[in-house]
Amino acid sequence: MSDWPTHPRGVAAEDLLAAVLQTLAQPVWVVDRDGRIRFANPAALAALGYDALDELLGRPSHETIHHHRPDGRPYPAAECPMLLPRTTGARVARELDWFFRRDGSTFPVSYVSVPLELPGGRGAVVAFTDIERRAHDDERLRRREAALTRQHAALR
């Protein structure tokens, strides 16, 4: 018997939440108090290049997807802002950071990480957005603006 409340139509809130997370287009995962991945929805698996949840379950989140900085320098887990909500209880948001896919390629992301009380201690829920296309579009716009500025200066 579930301790979750039941929706008036007889659907357990737990089942509803599971269905929402499975169909949500936003990549989401949960880490436990030790920073190990305990859940990842299909959108997170796809964005990170994994085929099945069991490929990520129990793996250390930081060492799996956030282990190096974009310039190649190691990124110590102790400095990882994404994991801070587990210890501080505070929400963390980043507009630009970099994650690693299963194949080792990197991609720019924006994310929010919020604390989550779990039976074994405080963990975190991380939701992220792959902003690779937006970053490319922004760069293309910067180049175009620079070219227009040069053309405008040449016309003067």
Secondary structure as UniProt FT lines:
FT   TURN            8..9
FT   HELIX           13..23
FT   STRAND          28..31
FT   TURN            33..34
FT   STRAND          36..40
FT   HELIX           42..48
FT   HELIX           53..55
FT   TURN            56..58
FT   HELIX           61..65
FT   TURN            70..71
FT   HELIX           77..79
FT   HELIX           81..83
FT   HELIX           84..88
FT   STRAND          92..100
FT   TURN            102..103
FT   STRAND          106..118
FT   TURN            119..120
FT   STRAND          121..130
FT   HELIX           132..155
//
